[in-house]
Amino acid sequence: MNGHKAPKDPTVKRQGFYVMFEKEIEATKRENGIVSQEIYLNDGRLISMAKIAGNVTDEEILALLKSAKGFRKLVHSIGISVRAKNHEETIEAVFQMYGKKDQYGGGTLIHMPVIANGAETILNLDDITWSEDDDIPGKLSFDLVTEGELAKASVKLYLHDGYKAPEVPQEKPAVLEGAAYEEMIAKSFLYKGDASRIKNVIRKAREGKEV
């Protein structure tokens, strides 16, 4: 069953966490002729992605990711960004729920056209017509244009009010000057080496001797 296909940006930027961040994707030719990268979410994979990419440790949030019902209760909107060599290219992102009775054909399919320039496209899940057969989050795929094409994709889940996303640690910029930096550089030299042999070769060359 197909869900709503037109992305719509939420008016308020919500709390959320990544399940993919700058993940390299590659277009592989499928039996139906489409070239895509498929990422499976079932069997605990989505939970692992949330833990690794999103730093999620809240057991309630992780439990809600196990089912379609829990996913809809937790997730307000999905943000997807893709960067490819051709920034004007449109890549189709497809989020699939697996069904209870018809696992691969009965669940909702959410189509999101995303411009491959790195800008985030956000889809509000309130606009989706959900299938009654939805069971679990099943698969995320990216339909690219050319076989073997590479891109980088990020997927962020924005949460309904009442759920709090984990803090994402910010890396401090490297300080490339000062006493601490000089001390670090000094400690990085394990062995200065012995240049006497190369000096002898240079000396012989200058004197016209065979080297």
Buried (B, 14 or more C-beta within 10 A) or exposed (E): BEBBBEBEEBEEEBBBBBBBBEBEBBBBEEEEEBBBBBBBBBEEBBBBBBBEBBBBEBEEBBEBBBBBEBBBEBBBBBBBBBBBEEEEBBBBBBBBBBBBEEBEEBBBBBBBBBBBEBEBBBBBBEBBEBBEBBBBBBBBBBBBBEEEBBBBBBBBBBBBEEBEBBEEEEEEEEEEEEEEEEEEEEEEEEEEEEEEEEEEEEEEEEEEEEE
